Amino acid sequence: MNFEFTHLLPNGFSPESRVWIYQSSRPFTLSEALEIEDILNGFTASWQTHGEPVKGYANLLFGQFIVLMADTTVSGCSTDSSVRVIKDIEQRFAVNLFDRLALAFVVRDKIQLVPMSQLDYAIKQGFINADTIYFNNIVPSKEEMLAHWMIPVRDSWLAKRFLPDLVK
């Protein structure tokens, strides 16, 4: 699988644009992905903050990650409206988009989810190592997403907790 994504992010958005990444508990089918694309396009076309349009972007990356981006400051209400759309997608397609304890990695050229409770076992079995690519879904901005969304485990917070020999 090709994991290049930078060309998919909008050029006309500032590096400080706010980013939210929602990881699905499973890959979406092609028909689901097309339906989700329509939902996201409809949302970003009507996204507002305090009655003003939000310069927004949304995309489904790698069939499993919904990325929302706002190039303008958004209010709590406009953030709530984006969460509602994500919750609607979650219900409609019977997936979990808010499980922060399921960690995503690239293993054998595929996205694999590993529950945090099983990460130590996955490392001991050699399934995950310091060079394994980890999806750091808490990046807050476009700039951070470009630089630090897909990173080796050794460069993530996981290294200190699960691979302490790497970070002495």
Residue frames as qw, qx, qy, qz and C-alpha x, y, z in Angstrom:
[[0.000, 0.890, 0.456, 0.000, 0.00, 0.00, 0.00],
 [0.370, 0.448, -0.034, 0.813, 1.24, 3.50, -0.80],
 [0.401, -0.679, -0.496, 0.364, 1.27, 5.55, 2.39],
 [0.242, 0.057, 0.088, 0.965, 2.09, 8.89, 0.78],
 [0.035, -0.738, -0.667, 0.098, -0.57, 11.40, 1.84],
 [0.232, -0.484, -0.085, 0.840, 0.97, 14.88, 1.78],
 [0.003, 0.041, 0.528, 0.848, -0.28, 15.60, -1.74],
 [0.217, -0.542, -0.781, -0.222, -3.84, 14.97, -0.51],
 [0.248, -0.651, -0.428, 0.576, -3.79, 17.84, 2.00],
 [0.300, 0.895, 0.300, 0.135, -4.93, 21.22, 0.71],
 [0.580, 0.206, -0.035, 0.787, -2.19, 23.62, -0.38],
 [0.030, -0.628, -0.134, -0.766, -4.20, 26.74, 0.39],
 [0.665, -0.699, -0.242, -0.103, -4.38, 26.08, 4.13],
 [0.021, -0.822, 0.467, -0.325, -1.93, 27.58, 6.61],
 [0.484, 0.216, -0.803, 0.274, 0.48, 25.34, 8.53],
 [0.136, -0.100, 0.643, -0.747, -1.40, 26.30, 11.72],
 [0.639, -0.138, -0.369, -0.661, -4.71, 24.94, 10.40],
 [0.546, -0.278, 0.637, -0.468, -6.40, 22.88, 13.10],
 [0.516, 0.182, -0.780, -0.303, -6.55, 19.11, 12.44],
 [0.695, -0.199, 0.520, -0.455, -8.69, 16.32, 13.88],
 [0.401, 0.276, -0.829, -0.275, -8.03, 12.69, 12.94],
 [0.771, -0.127, 0.372, -0.501, -10.57, 9.96, 13.59],
 [0.105, 0.332, -0.922, -0.171, -9.36, 6.39, 13.20],
 [0.813, -0.048, -0.187, -0.549, -11.91, 3.76, 12.25],
 [0.658, -0.347, 0.640, -0.191, -12.00, 0.40, 13.99],
 [0.708, 0.167, 0.643, 0.240, -11.96, -1.19, 10.53],
 [0.117, -0.149, 0.481, 0.856, -11.27, -0.18, 6.94],
 [0.544, 0.470, 0.273, -0.640, -14.28, 1.14, 5.05],
 [0.630, 0.316, 0.653, 0.276, -15.46, -0.63, 1.90],
 [0.231, 0.091, 0.397, 0.884, -15.30, 1.26, -1.38],
 [0.173, -0.636, -0.577, -0.482, -19.04, 1.95, -1.38],
 [0.474, -0.749, -0.364, 0.287, -18.86, 3.15, 2.23],
 [0.460, -0.299, 0.101, 0.830, -15.87, 5.37, 1.40],
 [0.093, 0.344, 0.477, 0.804, -17.76, 7.00, -1.46],
 [0.351, -0.748, -0.522, -0.214, -20.75, 7.63, 0.80],
 [0.547, -0.622, -0.201, 0.523, -18.50, 9.05, 3.53],
 [0.366, 0.012, 0.256, 0.895, -16.84, 11.32, 0.99],
 [0.113, -0.591, -0.495, -0.627, -20.27, 12.75, 0.11],
 [0.509, -0.753, -0.406, 0.097, -21.11, 13.24, 3.80],
 [0.557, -0.430, -0.031, 0.710, -17.79, 14.99, 4.48],
 [0.239, 0.224, 0.363, 0.873, -18.06, 17.20, 1.40],
 [0.259, -0.714, -0.501, -0.415, -21.58, 18.22, 2.43],
 [0.569, -0.692, -0.294, 0.334, -20.39, 18.99, 5.94],
 [0.484, -0.272, 0.089, 0.827, -17.38, 21.11, 4.94],
 [0.116, 0.431, 0.461, 0.767, -19.50, 23.01, 2.38],
 [0.364, -0.739, -0.348, -0.447, -21.87, 24.11, 5.15],
 [0.653, -0.324, -0.427, 0.535, -19.47, 24.23, 8.15],
 [0.001, 0.809, 0.066, 0.584, -19.84, 27.52, 10.03],
 [0.489, -0.281, -0.508, 0.651, -18.48, 29.25, 13.08],
 [0.025, -0.539, -0.323, 0.777, -20.53, 32.11, 14.53],
 [0.510, 0.731, 0.334, -0.308, -22.51, 32.30, 11.28],
 [0.229, 0.782, -0.463, -0.348, -19.38, 32.63, 9.13],
 [0.938, 0.272, -0.206, -0.061, -18.18, 29.88, 6.77],
 [0.632, -0.571, 0.487, 0.196, -15.28, 27.76, 7.97],
 [0.505, 0.623, -0.558, -0.213, -12.56, 27.18, 5.41],
 [0.729, -0.307, 0.575, -0.210, -12.66, 23.44, 5.92],
 [0.478, 0.413, -0.733, -0.251, -11.29, 20.26, 4.44],
 [0.752, -0.214, 0.542, -0.308, -12.23, 16.66, 5.04],
 [0.586, 0.432, -0.634, -0.262, -10.96, 13.43, 3.58],
 [0.936, -0.242, 0.227, -0.117, -10.86, 9.71, 4.23],
 [0.216, 0.721, -0.655, -0.062, -7.21, 8.63, 4.10],
 [0.111, 0.299, -0.947, 0.028, -6.10, 5.05, 3.54],
 [0.563, -0.259, -0.665, -0.418, -9.73, 3.95, 3.84],
 [0.621, -0.392, -0.633, 0.247, -9.52, 4.17, 7.63],
 [0.336, -0.360, -0.301, 0.816, -8.71, 7.70, 8.85],
 [0.110, 0.862, 0.421, 0.259, -11.15, 10.61, 8.62],
 [0.436, -0.147, -0.109, 0.881, -9.23, 13.87, 8.62],
 [0.035, 0.917, 0.384, 0.101, -10.95, 17.19, 9.29],
 [0.492, -0.078, -0.041, 0.866, -9.07, 20.46, 8.91],
 [0.021, 0.931, 0.364, -0.021, -10.12, 24.04, 9.58],
 [0.538, 0.306, -0.002, 0.786, -8.05, 26.94, 8.29],
 [0.182, -0.629, 0.012, -0.756, -9.96, 29.37, 10.45],
 [0.068, -0.127, 0.754, -0.641, -10.48, 29.53, 14.18],
 [0.483, -0.350, -0.675, -0.435, -13.53, 27.50, 15.06],
 [0.438, -0.444, 0.325, -0.711, -15.83, 27.95, 18.02],
 [0.306, -0.112, 0.891, -0.317, -16.97, 25.26, 20.39],
 [0.684, 0.385, 0.366, -0.499, -20.28, 25.02, 18.55],
 [0.631, 0.605, -0.378, -0.304, -18.60, 24.46, 15.19],
 [0.081, 0.396, -0.908, 0.110, -16.33, 21.83, 16.74],
 [0.509, 0.092, 0.722, -0.460, -19.43, 20.19, 18.22],
 [0.732, 0.495, 0.022, -0.468, -21.04, 20.11, 14.78],
 [0.445, 0.537, -0.704, -0.134, -17.99, 18.28, 13.37],
 [0.169, -0.198, 0.914, -0.313, -18.15, 15.75, 16.22],
 [0.668, 0.277, 0.425, -0.545, -21.85, 15.19, 15.45],
 [0.680, 0.543, -0.351, -0.346, -20.99, 14.36, 11.82],
 [0.232, 0.426, -0.869, 0.100, -18.32, 11.91, 12.96],
 [0.386, -0.015, 0.790, -0.476, -20.75, 10.30, 15.43],
 [0.738, 0.405, 0.111, -0.528, -23.32, 10.00, 12.64],
 [0.558, 0.520, -0.625, -0.167, -20.75, 8.24, 10.44],
 [0.073, -0.306, 0.892, -0.324, -19.85, 6.01, 13.36],
 [0.580, 0.162, 0.608, -0.518, -23.48, 4.92, 13.84],
 [0.698, 0.516, -0.115, -0.483, -24.31, 4.67, 10.14],
 [0.639, 0.494, -0.585, -0.064, -21.38, 2.37, 9.35],
 [0.909, -0.408, -0.048, -0.078, -21.17, 0.49, 12.68],
 [0.685, 0.323, -0.342, 0.557, -17.57, 1.49, 13.45],
 [0.510, -0.759, -0.191, 0.356, -15.78, 3.05, 16.39],
 [0.463, 0.694, 0.002, 0.551, -14.13, 6.39, 15.56],
 [0.252, -0.841, 0.201, -0.435, -13.36, 7.50, 19.13],
 [0.931, -0.341, -0.031, 0.131, -11.33, 4.60, 20.54],
 [0.134, 0.889, -0.411, 0.148, -8.02, 6.22, 21.52],
 [0.608, -0.490, 0.621, -0.060, -6.77, 2.95, 23.03],
 [0.866, 0.311, 0.356, 0.166, -6.58, 1.24, 19.62],
 [0.183, -0.731, 0.391, 0.528, -3.21, 2.15, 18.13],
 [0.808, 0.575, 0.115, -0.066, -2.55, 2.01, 14.39],
 [0.406, -0.574, 0.578, 0.415, 0.69, 0.83, 12.84],
 [0.690, 0.548, -0.362, -0.305, 1.98, -0.09, 9.40],
 [0.556, -0.355, 0.751, -0.005, 2.88, -3.77, 9.62],
 [0.478, 0.100, 0.803, 0.341, 3.74, -5.79, 6.52],
 [0.024, 0.051, 0.445, 0.894, 2.61, -2.91, 4.35],
 [0.330, -0.569, -0.644, -0.390, -0.89, -2.85, 5.90],
 [0.275, -0.501, 0.282, -0.770, -2.58, -0.83, 8.61],
 [0.580, -0.240, -0.769, 0.118, -2.92, -2.93, 11.75],
 [0.409, -0.682, 0.098, -0.599, -4.74, -1.89, 14.91],
 [0.558, -0.011, -0.732, 0.390, -3.31, -3.03, 18.21],
 [0.504, -0.797, -0.261, -0.207, -5.18, -2.46, 21.48],
 [0.015, 0.772, -0.472, 0.425, -2.90, -0.64, 23.91],
 [0.762, -0.435, 0.395, -0.273, -3.43, -3.48, 26.37],
 [0.957, 0.117, 0.231, 0.132, -1.74, -5.83, 23.87],
 [0.375, 0.883, -0.271, 0.078, 1.08, -3.55, 22.77],
 [0.358, -0.663, 0.655, -0.059, 3.68, -4.99, 25.14],
 [0.799, 0.049, 0.600, 0.003, 2.90, -8.48, 23.83],
 [0.687, 0.716, 0.123, 0.036, 3.09, -7.27, 20.20],
 [0.106, 0.877, -0.463, 0.068, 6.53, -5.80, 20.87],
 [0.543, -0.451, 0.706, -0.063, 7.80, -8.92, 22.66],
 [0.801, 0.257, 0.540, 0.021, 6.62, -11.07, 19.76],
 [0.370, -0.216, 0.492, 0.758, 8.39, -8.80, 17.24],
 [0.285, 0.695, 0.638, 0.171, 5.14, -7.67, 15.62],
 [0.036, 0.984, 0.054, 0.165, 5.98, -4.04, 16.53],
 [0.742, -0.170, -0.090, 0.642, 9.52, -2.66, 16.82],
 [0.243, -0.621, -0.061, 0.743, 11.27, 0.70, 17.01],
 [0.083, -0.177, 0.524, 0.829, 11.14, 1.15, 13.23],
 [0.108, 0.530, 0.831, 0.131, 7.46, 0.27, 12.86],
 [0.048, -0.282, -0.177, -0.942, 5.44, 3.24, 11.56],
 [0.084, -0.486, -0.742, 0.454, 2.90, 4.54, 14.08],
 [0.013, -0.640, -0.428, -0.638, -0.07, 6.79, 13.26],
 [0.229, -0.219, -0.467, 0.826, 0.14, 9.67, 15.75],
 [0.026, -0.627, -0.664, -0.407, -3.52, 10.71, 15.52],
 [0.297, -0.808, -0.378, 0.341, -3.25, 13.52, 18.07],
 [0.397, 0.055, 0.182, 0.898, -1.34, 15.90, 15.81],
 [0.057, 0.676, 0.486, -0.551, -3.01, 19.30, 16.30],
 [0.234, 0.769, -0.105, -0.586, -2.17, 21.14, 13.07],
 [0.807, 0.586, -0.041, -0.056, -1.50, 20.70, 9.37],
 [0.219, 0.772, -0.574, 0.161, 2.20, 21.35, 9.95],
 [0.452, -0.399, 0.750, -0.271, 2.37, 18.69, 12.66],
 [0.879, 0.240, 0.345, -0.223, 0.40, 16.25, 10.54],
 [0.665, 0.696, -0.270, 0.001, 2.82, 16.67, 7.65],
 [0.181, 0.668, -0.664, 0.283, 5.85, 16.17, 9.91],
 [0.115, -0.291, 0.842, -0.439, 4.66, 13.84, 12.67],
 [0.805, -0.014, 0.052, -0.590, 1.51, 11.90, 11.77],
 [0.986, 0.112, -0.123, 0.017, 3.26, 8.79, 10.47],
 [0.011, -0.801, 0.559, -0.214, 6.40, 8.28, 12.52],
 [0.609, 0.137, -0.762, 0.169, 8.60, 5.41, 13.65],
 [0.696, -0.608, -0.382, -0.018, 7.67, 4.10, 17.10],
 [0.657, -0.149, -0.245, 0.698, 11.12, 5.23, 18.35],
 [0.127, 0.230, 0.034, 0.964, 10.08, 8.86, 17.70],
 [0.467, -0.546, -0.403, -0.566, 6.72, 8.58, 19.46],
 [0.461, -0.549, 0.390, -0.578, 5.55, 8.67, 23.06],
 [0.973, -0.089, -0.109, -0.185, 5.31, 4.88, 22.86],
 [0.657, 0.426, -0.503, 0.366, 9.09, 4.50, 22.92],
 [0.094, -0.501, 0.550, -0.662, 9.45, 5.84, 26.47],
 [0.728, -0.232, 0.313, -0.564, 6.68, 3.62, 27.75],
 [0.970, 0.091, 0.151, -0.168, 7.21, 0.40, 25.82],
 [0.843, 0.350, -0.116, 0.392, 10.77, 0.57, 24.49],
 [0.363, -0.925, 0.070, 0.090, 12.67, 2.34, 27.30],
 [0.750, -0.256, 0.325, 0.517, 16.04, 1.00, 26.11],
 [0.496, 0.562, 0.357, 0.557, 15.72, 3.25, 23.06],
 [0.029, -0.850, -0.085, -0.519, 15.35, 6.50, 25.00],
 [0.716, -0.407, -0.324, 0.466, 18.04, 6.56, 27.68]]
